[in-house]
Each structure stands twice: as C-alpha cells, then as structure tokens.
Amino acid sequence: MRLSRRSMLKGSALAGSVVAAPAFAVSVGEAALVVFDSRVPESLAFAVAQHGPQQIDLAGGLESAWRALGSPQRVTGLTRWSDWTALRGLLEEQGLRLGEEMLVAAPLSGRNHLFRWTMTAR
C-alpha cells in the first residue's frame, strides 16, 4: 500500500469527523434517532460514532426512512443536501424544529454537499 500526502489528508479528515461527531452529539444532548447514508463513508462513520438506540440508513430509500421515523423527540443526521431537505420537511410536519445545521467536508466520498443537522421537538 502506498501512503501519499493526499491519502493522509483524507484519512485525517475522516478521523476528525468521527472524533467531532460525539462532541456534536454532546453539545445538543443525547440523540434519540440517528439518520445516515451507509453509501457515503463520512455519513457511515458518523453513525458508527453515535450511540443512539435507533438509527435509520437512507440507503434503503427515503420512503422506508419516512416509515421508520415514528415520532421522535430529537433527530440528528449527516446526509446529502437532497435527503436533508426532504427529511426536514417531514420532521417539521411532526412538530420538530431546526436546532443546528452545518456543511461538512467529505474528502473520501468526494461530495461537497453533506450536512450535519439536528432537529428537536418544540
């Protein structure tokens, strides 16, 4: 295996997002529901770092995720922008409000539109 500067930077970015994920969860309290997409390495690492009792993987499709949502009090996720906007609308209909939203770098997957977000009950 060849180790290059680029692969070290990518690995450091992923490690940083995994380390930052629990700190993000602590800042907003313990997440009851974690939403992620296992097709995106950074999102999968986020889910692994969370210790929520319930997790929803968007790889199965947004419709199945919608059915699995139930009526949570707090939801946190690291998803693509398109998934985030759809989920935000569904969660707002259930009475949740946006707590935090931030753009996250995703060098391993090459995506520039991943968002880490949290919504809580009003």
N, CA, C and O atoms as CSV, one atom per row, in Angstrom:
chain,resi,resn,atom,element,x,y,z
A,1,MET,N,N,0.847,-1.179,0.000
A,1,MET,CA,C,0.000,0.000,0.000
A,1,MET,C,C,0.885,1.232,0.000
A,1,MET,O,O,1.824,1.325,0.791
A,2,ARG,N,N,0.599,2.157,-0.862
A,2,ARG,CA,C,1.380,3.379,-0.981
A,2,ARG,C,C,0.712,4.483,-0.163
A,2,ARG,O,O,-0.488,4.722,-0.295
A,3,LEU,N,N,1.478,5.137,0.661
A,3,LEU,CA,C,0.970,6.214,1.500
A,3,LEU,C,C,1.394,7.549,0.898
A,3,LEU,O,O,2.584,7.841,0.780
A,4,SER,N,N,0.428,8.335,0.529
A,4,SER,CA,C,0.718,9.642,-0.055
A,4,SER,C,C,0.194,10.739,0.863
A,4,SER,O,O,-0.572,10.486,1.794
A,5,ARG,N,N,0.617,11.934,0.582
A,5,ARG,CA,C,0.146,13.085,1.357
A,5,ARG,C,C,-1.368,13.226,1.235
A,5,ARG,O,O,-2.055,13.528,2.210
A,6,ARG,N,N,-1.869,13.008,0.044
A,6,ARG,CA,C,-3.310,13.125,-0.206
A,6,ARG,C,C,-4.104,12.106,0.617
A,6,ARG,O,O,-5.115,12.454,1.226
A,7,SER,N,N,-3.646,10.845,0.635
A,7,SER,CA,C,-4.372,9.825,1.399
A,7,SER,C,C,-4.293,10.102,2.902
A,7,SER,O,O,-5.235,9.806,3.636
A,8,MET,N,N,-3.179,10.666,3.358
A,8,MET,CA,C,-3.065,11.029,4.778
A,8,MET,C,C,-4.043,12.144,5.122
A,8,MET,O,O,-4.677,12.109,6.177
A,9,LEU,N,N,-4.172,13.137,4.239
A,9,LEU,CA,C,-5.115,14.232,4.490
A,9,LEU,C,C,-6.550,13.729,4.498
A,9,LEU,O,O,-7.351,14.148,5.334
A,10,LYS,N,N,-6.878,12.840,3.579
A,10,LYS,CA,C,-8.224,12.277,3.546
A,10,LYS,C,C,-8.507,11.481,4.814
A,10,LYS,O,O,-9.582,11.605,5.401
A,11,GLY,N,N,-7.553,10.673,5.233
A,11,GLY,CA,C,-7.716,9.894,6.457
A,11,GLY,C,C,-7.855,10.773,7.683
A,11,GLY,O,O,-8.644,10.477,8.580
A,12,SER,N,N,-7.088,11.855,7.724
A,12,SER,CA,C,-7.170,12.790,8.839
A,12,SER,C,C,-8.529,13.471,8.883
A,12,SER,O,O,-9.088,13.684,9.958
A,13,ALA,N,N,-9.056,13.809,7.721
A,13,ALA,CA,C,-10.375,14.455,7.662
A,13,ALA,C,C,-11.457,13.511,8.165
A,13,ALA,O,O,-12.343,13.925,8.913
A,14,LEU,N,N,-11.393,12.250,7.761
A,14,LEU,CA,C,-12.372,11.277,8.227
A,14,LEU,C,C,-12.242,11.061,9.733
A,14,LEU,O,O,-13.242,11.023,10.450
A,15,ALA,N,N,-11.010,10.922,10.202
A,15,ALA,CA,C,-10.801,10.745,11.639
A,15,ALA,C,C,-11.311,11.948,12.414
A,15,ALA,O,O,-11.885,11.801,13.494
A,16,GLY,N,N,-11.103,13.131,11.866
A,16,GLY,CA,C,-11.596,14.347,12.520
A,16,GLY,C,C,-13.100,14.380,12.606
A,16,GLY,O,O,-13.655,14.800,13.621
A,17,SER,N,N,-13.779,13.938,11.542
A,17,SER,CA,C,-15.249,13.937,11.580
A,17,SER,C,C,-15.773,12.900,12.563
A,17,SER,O,O,-16.793,13.130,13.213
A,18,VAL,N,N,-15.097,11.766,12.682
A,18,VAL,CA,C,-15.515,10.744,13.637
A,18,VAL,C,C,-15.303,11.231,15.065
A,18,VAL,O,O,-16.145,10.995,15.931
A,19,VAL,N,N,-14.189,11.906,15.316
A,19,VAL,CA,C,-13.910,12.431,16.652
A,19,VAL,C,C,-14.867,13.564,16.998
A,19,VAL,O,O,-15.298,13.684,18.145
A,20,ALA,N,N,-15.202,14.397,16.014
A,20,ALA,CA,C,-16.077,15.537,16.257
A,20,ALA,C,C,-17.531,15.123,16.441
A,20,ALA,O,O,-18.291,15.842,17.090
A,21,ALA,N,N,-17.929,14.013,15.901
A,21,ALA,CA,C,-19.329,13.595,15.969
A,21,ALA,C,C,-19.835,13.444,17.405
A,21,ALA,O,O,-20.900,13.976,17.717
A,22,PRO,N,N,-19.110,12.734,18.306
A,22,PRO,CA,C,-19.603,12.647,19.680
A,22,PRO,C,C,-19.654,14.014,20.366
A,22,PRO,O,O,-20.553,14.266,21.168
A,23,ALA,N,N,-18.714,14.886,20.065
A,23,ALA,CA,C,-18.726,16.228,20.657
A,23,ALA,C,C,-19.954,16.995,20.181
A,23,ALA,O,O,-20.563,17.732,20.955
A,24,PHE,N,N,-20.317,16.828,18.926
A,24,PHE,CA,C,-21.511,17.469,18.375
A,24,PHE,C,C,-22.754,16.932,19.084
A,24,PHE,O,O,-23.654,17.698,19.427
A,25,ALA,N,N,-22.803,15.608,19.306
A,25,ALA,CA,C,-23.951,14.998,19.981
A,25,ALA,C,C,-24.070,15.490,21.418
A,25,ALA,O,O,-25.176,15.740,21.896
A,26,VAL,N,N,-22.950,15.631,22.105
A,26,VAL,CA,C,-22.975,16.123,23.477
A,26,VAL,C,C,-23.458,17.560,23.525
A,26,VAL,O,O,-24.169,17.943,24.454
A,27,SER,N,N,-23.078,18.369,22.527
A,27,SER,CA,C,-23.467,19.768,22.526
A,27,SER,C,C,-24.967,19.949,22.386
A,27,SER,O,O,-25.502,20.964,22.832
A,28,VAL,N,N,-25.654,19.002,21.785
A,28,VAL,CA,C,-27.102,19.113,21.622
A,28,VAL,C,C,-27.850,18.089,22.477
A,28,VAL,O,O,-29.069,17.971,22.349
A,29,GLY,N,N,-27.170,17.360,23.327
A,29,GLY,CA,C,-27.804,16.336,24.144
A,29,GLY,C,C,-27.741,14.998,23.425
A,29,GLY,O,O,-27.304,14.916,22.278
A,30,GLU,N,N,-28.167,13.982,24.091
A,30,GLU,CA,C,-28.121,12.644,23.511
A,30,GLU,C,C,-29.183,12.494,22.429
A,30,GLU,O,O,-30.364,12.739,22.678
A,31,ALA,N,N,-28.771,12.091,21.229
A,31,ALA,CA,C,-29.687,11.950,20.094
A,31,ALA,C,C,-30.520,10.690,20.247
A,31,ALA,O,O,-29.978,9.619,20.520
A,32,ALA,N,N,-31.816,10.803,20.078
A,32,ALA,CA,C,-32.695,9.646,20.163
A,32,ALA,C,C,-32.733,8.877,18.854
A,32,ALA,O,O,-32.981,7.672,18.844
A,33,LEU,N,N,-32.485,9.573,17.747
A,33,LEU,CA,C,-32.557,8.949,16.437
A,33,LEU,C,C,-31.426,9.485,15.567
A,33,LEU,O,O,-31.229,10.698,15.484
A,34,VAL,N,N,-30.684,8.594,14.920
A,34,VAL,CA,C,-29.564,8.977,14.058
A,34,VAL,C,C,-29.912,8.596,12.625
A,34,VAL,O,O,-30.269,7.452,12.346
A,35,VAL,N,N,-29.804,9.571,11.712
A,35,VAL,CA,C,-30.080,9.334,10.294
A,35,VAL,C,C,-28.767,9.451,9.533
A,35,VAL,O,O,-28.025,10.418,9.705
A,36,PHE,N,N,-28.484,8.455,8.688
A,36,PHE,CA,C,-27.232,8.439,7.935
A,36,PHE,C,C,-27.440,7.713,6.620
A,36,PHE,O,O,-28.492,7.116,6.392
A,37,ASP,N,N,-26.439,7.763,5.757
A,37,ASP,CA,C,-26.460,7.070,4.480
A,37,ASP,C,C,-25.211,6.205,4.398
A,37,ASP,O,O,-24.106,6.730,4.263
A,38,SER,N,N,-25.366,4.907,4.476
A,38,SER,CA,C,-24.210,3.999,4.508
A,38,SER,C,C,-23.437,3.984,3.195
A,38,SER,O,O,-22.338,3.430,3.150
A,39,ARG,N,N,-23.969,4.572,2.128
A,39,ARG,CA,C,-23.259,4.649,0.853
A,39,ARG,C,C,-22.205,5.750,0.863
A,39,ARG,O,O,-21.356,5.799,-0.027
A,40,VAL,N,N,-22.248,6.631,1.857
A,40,VAL,CA,C,-21.304,7.740,1.975
A,40,VAL,C,C,-20.398,7.452,3.175
A,40,VAL,O,O,-20.892,7.391,4.301
A,41,PRO,N,N,-19.082,7.271,2.970
A,41,PRO,CA,C,-18.187,6.875,4.061
A,41,PRO,C,C,-18.240,7.807,5.279
A,41,PRO,O,O,-18.228,7.333,6.415
A,42,GLU,N,N,-18.297,9.101,5.058
A,42,GLU,CA,C,-18.328,10.042,6.176
A,42,GLU,C,C,-19.622,9.909,6.978
A,42,GLU,O,O,-19.612,10.025,8.203
A,43,SER,N,N,-20.715,9.671,6.293
A,43,SER,CA,C,-22.000,9.507,6.966
A,43,SER,C,C,-22.027,8.203,7.775
A,43,SER,O,O,-22.555,8.163,8.886
A,44,LEU,N,N,-21.463,7.161,7.213
A,44,LEU,CA,C,-21.382,5.889,7.925
A,44,LEU,C,C,-20.507,6.024,9.171
A,44,LEU,O,O,-20.856,5.495,10.226
A,45,ALA,N,N,-19.379,6.724,9.063
A,45,ALA,CA,C,-18.506,6.947,10.222
A,45,ALA,C,C,-19.241,7.749,11.303
A,45,ALA,O,O,-19.068,7.490,12.494
A,46,PHE,N,N,-20.047,8.707,10.893
A,46,PHE,CA,C,-20.852,9.490,11.835
A,46,PHE,C,C,-21.802,8.583,12.606
A,46,PHE,O,O,-21.917,8.697,13.826
A,47,ALA,N,N,-22.484,7.682,11.898
A,47,ALA,CA,C,-23.437,6.777,12.541
A,47,ALA,C,C,-22.744,5.827,13.509
A,47,ALA,O,O,-23.266,5.548,14.589
A,48,VAL,N,N,-21.574,5.331,13.127
A,48,VAL,CA,C,-20.823,4.424,13.994
A,48,VAL,C,C,-20.402,5.133,15.286
A,48,VAL,O,O,-20.385,4.528,16.358
A,49,ALA,N,N,-20.067,6.413,15.171
A,49,ALA,CA,C,-19.623,7.178,16.342
A,49,ALA,C,C,-20.775,7.540,17.280
A,49,ALA,O,O,-20.544,7.816,18.457
A,50,GLN,N,N,-21.997,7.543,16.781
A,50,GLN,CA,C,-23.153,7.862,17.611
A,50,GLN,C,C,-23.555,6.628,18.403
A,50,GLN,O,O,-23.338,5.497,17.968
A,51,HIS,N,N,-24.138,6.857,19.557
A,51,HIS,CA,C,-24.556,5.731,20.383
A,51,HIS,C,C,-26.059,5.762,20.618
A,51,HIS,O,O,-26.545,5.333,21.664
A,52,GLY,N,N,-26.792,6.277,19.627
A,52,GLY,CA,C,-28.246,6.341,19.734
A,52,GLY,C,C,-28.851,4.953,19.640
A,52,GLY,O,O,-28.325,4.097,18.929
A,53,PRO,N,N,-29.939,4.719,20.341
A,53,PRO,CA,C,-30.561,3.397,20.319
A,53,PRO,C,C,-31.216,3.066,18.980
A,53,PRO,O,O,-31.400,1.895,18.650
A,54,GLN,N,N,-31.567,4.094,18.209
A,54,GLN,CA,C,-32.225,3.861,16.932
A,54,GLN,C,C,-31.492,4.610,15.830
A,54,GLN,O,O,-31.132,5.777,15.986
A,55,GLN,N,N,-31.275,3.919,14.707
A,55,GLN,CA,C,-30.610,4.527,13.555
A,55,GLN,C,C,-31.385,4.191,12.299
A,55,GLN,O,O,-31.936,3.098,12.170
A,56,ILE,N,N,-31.424,5.137,11.370
A,56,ILE,CA,C,-32.093,4.934,10.088
A,56,ILE,C,C,-31.075,5.155,8.985
A,56,ILE,O,O,-30.447,6.210,8.901
A,57,ASP,N,N,-30.920,4.133,8.132
A,57,ASP,CA,C,-30.000,4.205,7.000
A,57,ASP,C,C,-30.794,4.585,5.754
A,57,ASP,O,O,-31.734,3.887,5.373
A,58,LEU,N,N,-30.414,5.686,5.125
A,58,LEU,CA,C,-31.112,6.166,3.932
A,58,LEU,C,C,-30.784,5.363,2.674
A,58,LEU,O,O,-31.369,5.609,1.619
A,59,ALA,N,N,-29.861,4.408,2.770
A,59,ALA,CA,C,-29.514,3.586,1.612
A,59,ALA,C,C,-30.719,2.772,1.153
A,59,ALA,O,O,-30.801,2.384,-0.013
A,60,GLY,N,N,-31.638,2.515,2.052
A,60,GLY,CA,C,-32.846,1.760,1.716
A,60,GLY,C,C,-33.908,2.603,1.033
A,60,GLY,O,O,-34.942,2.082,0.615
A,61,GLY,N,N,-33.664,3.895,0.917
A,61,GLY,CA,C,-34.625,4.790,0.266
A,61,GLY,C,C,-35.286,5.716,1.271
A,61,GLY,O,O,-35.447,5.379,2.444
A,62,LEU,N,N,-35.659,6.869,0.796
A,62,LEU,CA,C,-36.260,7.888,1.652
A,62,LEU,C,C,-37.644,7.476,2.137
A,62,LEU,O,O,-38.041,7.822,3.249
A,63,GLU,N,N,-38.378,6.742,1.310
A,63,GLU,CA,C,-39.726,6.317,1.713
A,63,GLU,C,C,-39.681,5.361,2.899
A,63,GLU,O,O,-40.472,5.497,3.832
A,64,SER,N,N,-38.769,4.401,2.873
A,64,SER,CA,C,-38.656,3.476,4.004
A,64,SER,C,C,-38.156,4.195,5.252
A,64,SER,O,O,-38.540,3.843,6.367
A,65,ALA,N,N,-37.298,5.202,5.070
A,65,ALA,CA,C,-36.842,6.005,6.211
A,65,ALA,C,C,-38.006,6.776,6.803
A,65,ALA,O,O,-38.120,6.882,8.024
A,66,TRP,N,N,-38.864,7.311,5.964
A,66,TRP,CA,C,-40.027,8.063,6.430
A,66,TRP,C,C,-40.937,7.173,7.267
A,66,TRP,O,O,-41.455,7.605,8.296
A,67,ARG,N,N,-41.132,5.925,6.826
A,67,ARG,CA,C,-41.975,4.995,7.585
A,67,ARG,C,C,-41.342,4.623,8.916
A,67,ARG,O,O,-42.055,4.371,9.887
A,68,ALA,N,N,-40.010,4.583,8.978
A,68,ALA,CA,C,-39.308,4.185,10.196
A,68,ALA,C,C,-39.157,5.331,11.199
A,68,ALA,O,O,-38.787,5.096,12.349
A,69,LEU,N,N,-39.439,6.565,10.779
A,69,LEU,CA,C,-39.231,7.719,11.660
A,69,LEU,C,C,-40.032,7.655,12.951
A,69,LEU,O,O,-39.495,7.926,14.025
A,70,GLY,N,N,-41.279,7.308,12.866
A,70,GLY,CA,C,-42.125,7.330,14.057
A,70,GLY,C,C,-42.360,8.771,14.477
A,70,GLY,O,O,-42.575,9.642,13.635
A,71,SER,N,N,-42.317,9.021,15.784
A,71,SER,CA,C,-42.484,10.395,16.285
A,71,SER,C,C,-41.366,10.700,17.282
A,71,SER,O,O,-41.599,10.714,18.491
A,72,PRO,N,N,-40.163,10.942,16.782
A,72,PRO,CA,C,-39.009,11.164,17.666
A,72,PRO,C,C,-39.044,12.544,18.316
A,72,PRO,O,O,-39.686,13.466,17.813
A,73,GLN,N,N,-38.347,12.668,19.439
A,73,GLN,CA,C,-38.202,13.947,20.124
A,73,GLN,C,C,-36.965,14.690,19.651
A,73,GLN,O,O,-36.920,15.920,19.680
A,74,ARG,N,N,-35.956,13.936,19.214
A,74,ARG,CA,C,-34.706,14.532,18.729
A,74,ARG,C,C,-34.132,13.656,17.632
A,74,ARG,O,O,-34.088,12.432,17.756
A,75,VAL,N,N,-33.693,14.297,16.555
A,75,VAL,CA,C,-33.112,13.582,15.418
A,75,VAL,C,C,-31.839,14.304,15.010
A,75,VAL,O,O,-31.814,15.532,14.925
A,76,THR,N,N,-30.785,13.542,14.759
A,76,THR,CA,C,-29.538,14.108,14.253
A,76,THR,C,C,-29.090,13.284,13.060
A,76,THR,O,O,-29.347,12.082,13.002
A,77,GLY,N,N,-28.424,13.921,12.108
A,77,GLY,CA,C,-28.013,13.178,10.932
A,77,GLY,C,C,-26.854,13.821,10.192
A,77,GLY,O,O,-26.517,14.985,10.408
A,78,LEU,N,N,-26.257,13.034,9.319
A,78,LEU,CA,C,-25.234,13.506,8.389
A,78,LEU,C,C,-25.636,12.921,7.044
A,78,LEU,O,O,-25.414,11.743,6.765
A,79,THR,N,N,-26.236,13.779,6.211
A,79,THR,CA,C,-26.822,13.320,4.963
A,79,THR,C,C,-26.504,14.278,3.820
A,79,THR,O,O,-25.985,15.374,4.030
A,80,ARG,N,N,-26.826,13.839,2.615
A,80,ARG,CA,C,-26.703,14.713,1.457
A,80,ARG,C,C,-27.756,15.808,1.546
A,80,ARG,O,O,-28.760,15.658,2.241
A,81,TRP,N,N,-27.524,16.896,0.848
A,81,TRP,CA,C,-28.439,18.037,0.877
A,81,TRP,C,C,-29.853,17.635,0.453
A,81,TRP,O,O,-30.827,18.025,1.097
A,82,SER,N,N,-29.968,16.864,-0.616
A,82,SER,CA,C,-31.293,16.489,-1.121
A,82,SER,C,C,-32.075,15.670,-0.089
A,82,SER,O,O,-33.271,15.890,0.099
A,83,ASP,N,N,-31.405,14.731,0.573
A,83,ASP,CA,C,-32.061,13.936,1.615
A,83,ASP,C,C,-32.425,14.816,2.809
A,83,ASP,O,O,-33.499,14.675,3.393
A,84,TRP,N,N,-31.528,15.712,3.155
A,84,TRP,CA,C,-31.759,16.600,4.294
A,84,TRP,C,C,-32.983,17.477,4.077
A,84,TRP,O,O,-33.795,17.628,4.991
A,85,THR,N,N,-33.134,18.055,2.903
A,85,THR,CA,C,-34.282,18.936,2.664
A,85,THR,C,C,-35.600,18.158,2.719
A,85,THR,O,O,-36.593,18.659,3.248
A,86,ALA,N,N,-35.612,16.944,2.179
A,86,ALA,CA,C,-36.822,16.125,2.241
A,86,ALA,C,C,-37.143,15.738,3.685
A,86,ALA,O,O,-38.292,15.835,4.114
A,87,LEU,N,N,-36.127,15.301,4.434
A,87,LEU,CA,C,-36.338,14.918,5.830
A,87,LEU,C,C,-36.762,16.104,6.691
A,87,LEU,O,O,-37.598,15.969,7.585
A,88,ARG,N,N,-36.184,17.248,6.416
A,88,ARG,CA,C,-36.529,18.440,7.199
A,88,ARG,C,C,-38.015,18.756,7.070
A,88,ARG,O,O,-38.675,19.069,8.060
A,89,GLY,N,N,-38.536,18.674,5.858
A,89,GLY,CA,C,-39.961,18.916,5.657
A,89,GLY,C,C,-40.820,17.919,6.420
A,89,GLY,O,O,-41.810,18.300,7.044
A,90,LEU,N,N,-40.447,16.642,6.373
A,90,LEU,CA,C,-41.197,15.608,7.092
A,90,LEU,C,C,-41.148,15.826,8.602
A,90,LEU,O,O,-42.159,15.680,9.289
A,91,LEU,N,N,-39.983,16.172,9.110
A,91,LEU,CA,C,-39.833,16.375,10.551
A,91,LEU,C,C,-40.538,17.646,11.028
A,91,LEU,O,O,-41.078,17.676,12.134
A,92,GLU,N,N,-40.535,18.683,10.207
A,92,GLU,CA,C,-41.258,19.907,10.564
A,92,GLU,C,C,-42.756,19.639,10.641
A,92,GLU,O,O,-43.442,20.208,11.490
A,93,GLU,N,N,-43.272,18.780,9.767
A,93,GLU,CA,C,-44.682,18.400,9.822
A,93,GLU,C,C,-45.023,17.700,11.132
A,93,GLU,O,O,-46.163,17.764,11.590
A,94,GLN,N,N,-44.043,17.033,11.737
A,94,GLN,CA,C,-44.243,16.344,13.004
A,94,GLN,C,C,-43.998,17.255,14.205
A,94,GLN,O,O,-44.088,16.808,15.349
A,95,GLY,N,N,-43.692,18.523,13.956
A,95,GLY,CA,C,-43.522,19.473,15.054
A,95,GLY,C,C,-42.089,19.661,15.522
A,95,GLY,O,O,-41.868,20.312,16.543
A,96,LEU,N,N,-41.107,19.115,14.812
A,96,LEU,CA,C,-39.720,19.324,15.199
A,96,LEU,C,C,-39.205,20.610,14.563
A,96,LEU,O,O,-39.686,21.033,13.512
A,97,ARG,N,N,-38.222,21.225,15.211
A,97,ARG,CA,C,-37.641,22.454,14.671
A,97,ARG,C,C,-36.134,22.279,14.542
A,97,ARG,O,O,-35.526,21.447,15.216
A,98,LEU,N,N,-35.551,23.078,13.665
A,98,LEU,CA,C,-34.119,23.001,13.411
A,98,LEU,C,C,-33.337,23.489,14.620
A,98,LEU,O,O,-33.586,24.578,15.138
A,99,GLY,N,N,-32.402,22.682,15.056
A,99,GLY,CA,C,-31.527,23.066,16.157
A,99,GLY,C,C,-30.183,23.546,15.644
A,99,GLY,O,O,-29.664,24.572,16.084
A,100,GLU,N,N,-29.623,22.786,14.702
A,100,GLU,CA,C,-28.312,23.130,14.154
A,100,GLU,C,C,-28.163,22.509,12.774
A,100,GLU,O,O,-28.674,21.422,12.505
A,101,GLU,N,N,-27.455,23.217,11.910
A,101,GLU,CA,C,-27.181,22.750,10.559
A,101,GLU,C,C,-25.816,23.268,10.137
A,101,GLU,O,O,-25.528,24.455,10.284
A,102,MET,N,N,-24.965,22.373,9.607
A,102,MET,CA,C,-23.652,22.817,9.138
A,102,MET,C,C,-23.185,21.965,7.969
A,102,MET,O,O,-23.441,20.762,7.908
A,103,LEU,N,N,-22.499,22.613,7.053
A,103,LEU,CA,C,-21.887,21.935,5.920
A,103,LEU,C,C,-20.648,21.200,6.415
A,103,LEU,O,O,-19.865,21.745,7.194
A,104,VAL,N,N,-20.471,19.954,5.960
A,104,VAL,CA,C,-19.356,19.123,6.407
A,104,VAL,C,C,-18.525,18.703,5.208
A,104,VAL,O,O,-19.072,18.271,4.193
A,105,ALA,N,N,-17.219,18.825,5.315
A,105,ALA,CA,C,-16.323,18.381,4.248
A,105,ALA,C,C,-16.370,16.855,4.142
A,105,ALA,O,O,-16.471,16.154,5.149
A,106,ALA,N,N,-16.297,16.362,2.927
A,106,ALA,CA,C,-16.353,14.925,2.697
A,106,ALA,C,C,-15.311,14.518,1.659
A,106,ALA,O,O,-15.666,14.183,0.529
A,107,PRO,N,N,-14.028,14.542,2.030
A,107,PRO,CA,C,-12.973,14.259,1.053
A,107,PRO,C,C,-12.923,12.807,0.579
A,107,PRO,O,O,-12.485,12.555,-0.544
A,108,LEU,N,N,-13.351,11.856,1.387
A,108,LEU,CA,C,-13.280,10.455,0.971
A,108,LEU,C,C,-14.308,10.125,-0.110
A,108,LEU,O,O,-14.015,9.389,-1.052
A,109,SER,N,N,-15.494,10.667,0.032
A,109,SER,CA,C,-16.542,10.386,-0.947
A,109,SER,C,C,-16.534,11.389,-2.095
A,109,SER,O,O,-17.187,11.173,-3.116
A,110,GLY,N,N,-15.800,12.481,-1.932
A,110,GLY,CA,C,-15.746,13.491,-2.972
A,110,GLY,C,C,-16.999,14.349,-3.045
A,110,GLY,O,O,-17.218,15.051,-4.032
A,111,ARG,N,N,-17.811,14.295,-2.019
A,111,ARG,CA,C,-19.050,15.081,-2.002
A,111,ARG,C,C,-18.794,16.420,-1.331
A,111,ARG,O,O,-18.014,16.516,-0.383
A,112,ASN,N,N,-19.453,17.439,-1.828
A,112,ASN,CA,C,-19.302,18.756,-1.214
A,112,ASN,C,C,-20.644,19.278,-0.728
A,112,ASN,O,O,-20.812,20.482,-0.537
A,113,HIS,N,N,-21.590,18.386,-0.529
A,113,HIS,CA,C,-22.909,18.805,-0.099
A,113,HIS,C,C,-23.462,17.922,1.019
A,113,HIS,O,O,-24.651,17.605,1.029
A,114,LEU,N,N,-22.608,17.527,1.956
A,114,LEU,CA,C,-23.074,16.797,3.136
A,114,LEU,C,C,-23.383,17.790,4.245
A,114,LEU,O,O,-22.654,18.759,4.455
A,115,PHE,N,N,-24.462,17.534,4.939
A,115,PHE,CA,C,-24.859,18.415,6.038
A,115,PHE,C,C,-25.059,17.607,7.302
A,115,PHE,O,O,-25.667,16.537,7.288
A,116,ARG,N,N,-24.538,18.138,8.396
A,116,ARG,CA,C,-24.780,17.590,9.724
A,116,ARG,C,C,-25.856,18.472,10.339
A,116,ARG,O,O,-25.732,19.697,10.345
A,117,TRP,N,N,-26.897,17.861,10.847
A,117,TRP,CA,C,-28.034,18.624,11.328
A,117,TRP,C,C,-28.671,17.966,12.545
A,117,TRP,O,O,-28.483,16.778,12.807
A,118,THR,N,N,-29.424,18.770,13.274
A,118,THR,CA,C,-30.167,18.288,14.433
A,118,THR,C,C,-31.518,18.988,14.467
A,118,THR,O,O,-31.613,20.196,14.246
A,119,MET,N,N,-32.546,18.225,14.742
A,119,MET,CA,C,-33.880,18.784,14.922
A,119,MET,C,C,-34.436,18.255,16.239
A,119,MET,O,O,-34.222,17.095,16.589
A,120,THR,N,N,-35.156,19.116,16.972
A,120,THR,CA,C,-35.718,18.748,18.263
A,120,THR,C,C,-37.199,19.117,18.319
A,120,THR,O,O,-37.674,19.979,17.581
A,121,ALA,N,N,-37.914,18.437,19.219
A,121,ALA,CA,C,-39.336,18.730,19.402
A,121,ALA,C,C,-39.492,20.116,20.002
A,121,ALA,O,O,-38.654,20.570,20.781
A,122,ARG,N,N,-40.562,20.772,19.633
A,122,ARG,CA,C,-40.824,22.133,20.136
A,122,ARG,C,C,-41.312,22.102,21.550
A,122,ARG,O,O,-41.582,23.152,22.133
